[in-house]
Amino acid sequence: MKRFVKLMAIPMVLGACEADPGGVNTDFGQTANPAPAEVAGNLAAVNYDPDAQELILTVDAIHGGERNVSYTRTPALDTAGYEGYMMQKTPADRHYTALFKESNGGELIAGVVADGGNNNRYFGGGFFARQGAGIYSAYDHPTDEGEAQYYGRYAAVTNVDGNGDQLLDASGIPADLTAPGQADRIRGIILLNADFANGQVDAEISNRFMVDDVAAIGQLPNIVLVATEIDENGEFAGSTELLGEPGSPNGSYAGIFGGADATAVGGVTYITDFTPDLENEEEYGVFVLTRCGAANDDPLCPGL
């Protein structure tokens, strides 16, 4: 079998914000990653301003020779409605791909980043946080409790080799050395169910395809976000598994609700072993969704 997968990352245990665990500065200052370590990975802090097309990341890894590194907005890397950014300082440096998005009403942001791998390792991680006015207020869920659906697009970065279209010219690297790779991306759709009366959430990610799909795998198996508790801060964290394989976890997910009546939800995943066609494959995925029935929800919501 031909493999297009880099070896696994070495997760870093990161500290959360001491204030609101879902709060991000309104001036888009660098914000410590509040996501659980299982999905935060190596991503330590984020400064994301979608209006200014600005993304600055702190990654606990070999990462551009600086602590806080500016990424370049790269529309060619846009995936399923998530803005694409990249960073590679020289042809011999690791190439990082980041996918970020702000919710339709500006209630929260979420994103993921990963490099394409080099020297038997790759680094990546995920981030989510509330932002804007009132971010330190108590979690605001629908006053009528009940159940709600959130539908939209999912995107991910992987340790699977992509086409390398955005890599700097590596012709000057000696032929007996391996040049850095560029991460492939995954696109899909996600339906998330929230039961606010009972404080539970679950989801399914379907229609999953690698964007470059160098190995010609085609459609990937569906992923289930196993039911878990929504805590008093409107946050949640649980495990993932392949659809049809209950009790066989293959990763983790976490997220947060934001806005009046929980208008938006954002979160990230860290998933391994997501297809039998590869070995050691991993992905960091992101979802930013609007509650069906709210303003600017996905046009497919009424058909649910």
Order of alpha helices (4+ residues) and beta strands (2+ residues): beta-alpha-beta-beta-beta-beta-beta-beta-beta-beta-beta-beta-beta-beta-beta-beta-beta-beta
